[in-house]
Amino acid sequence: MQNRILVAYATKYGATEQIAVKIGDVLHQTGFKADVLPVDQVETLTTYQAVVLGSAVYAGQWRKEAVAFLENNEKRLAQIPVWFFSSGPTGQGDPVQLMKGWRFPEAQQPIADRIRPRDITFFHGVLDMKKLNLGEKLIVKGFKAPLGDFRDWENITHWAASIAEAVKQDVKQAQLTP
């Protein structure tokens, strides 16, 4: 279990997966074994000392497979350090401001409160019209959502590095505690 972190994600078009891979790369570069897996491919959490869980956001909701993972693993997630991230809004500026203060799905907030994640963050996403179905294209046009890749890789890297530092501190503290 030592130095093993799970980065689990739920994505629709791959942008959240790419964020998860970047987080895993940063954790690996700082000395951790980081398994980056879609939430529906995670078999157990018992071998991990920490979990980073992320989901794409659509209409203020996490993907259903991320919600199921959260619900099915609540007890274990409450026992280890956990970080949550969401990805979604496009455009310039703070993603939380763009989403009018939204940080986490309201329906899952009670579970998050019981798990007590170390941090919950929100990253910009990608909007590629070529990948959208007809209904999604109509919604995007109706809302005049900005198109393109708005992910801030420097911010993602910094956040992942802060996770690595926190887990290293946890390990040091555990070694000092008799």
C-alpha positions, 0 to 999 in steps of 0.5 A, a space after each residue: 500500500 505504501 506510496 500508491 495513489 489511485 486517480 479515478 475518473 469519469 469522462 464523456 469525451 476524454 478531457 477529464 481522462 487527460 486531466 487525470 493522466 496529468 495528475 497521475 504523471 505528476 504524482 509518479 514524478 514525485 515518487 508515488 505509484 499512481 494508478 489512473 483508471 476509469 471509475 468503472 474499472 476500479 476493483 478495490 481501494 484497499 491497496 491505495 493510501 489515497 484517492 483522487 476522484 474526478 468527473 466531467 460535469 454536465 448541467 451541474 452533475 457528475 457523471 453517473 458512474 462517478 456518483 455510483 463510485 462515490 456511493 459504493 466506496 463511501 466507507 473506504 473513502 472516509 478512511 483515507 485521504 481523498 481529493 475531488 476534482 470536476 472539469 467542465 466549464 469553458 471560457 476565461 476566468 475562474 471556473 467556480 465564478 463561471 459556474 456561479 459558485 458551483 463546486 460540487 454536485 449538491 445531491 452528493 454533498 452529504 456524502 462528500 461531507 462524510 468523506 471529508 475530502 482534503 480539497 475539492 477543485 474545479 478545472 476548466 474543460 474542453 468543448 469540441 463541436 466535432 465530438 458533440 451529438 446533435 442535441 448537445 450542439 443545439 444546447 451549446 449554440 443556444 447558450 453560446 458556450 465558448 468553444 475550445 480547450 480551456 484547461 489550465 495545465 499549470 494549475 492542474 500540475 500545481 494542484 497535483 503537486 500539492 496532493 503529493 506533498 500532502 501525502 508525503 507529509 502524512 507518511 512522515 507523520 505516520 512514521 513519527 507516531 509510535 
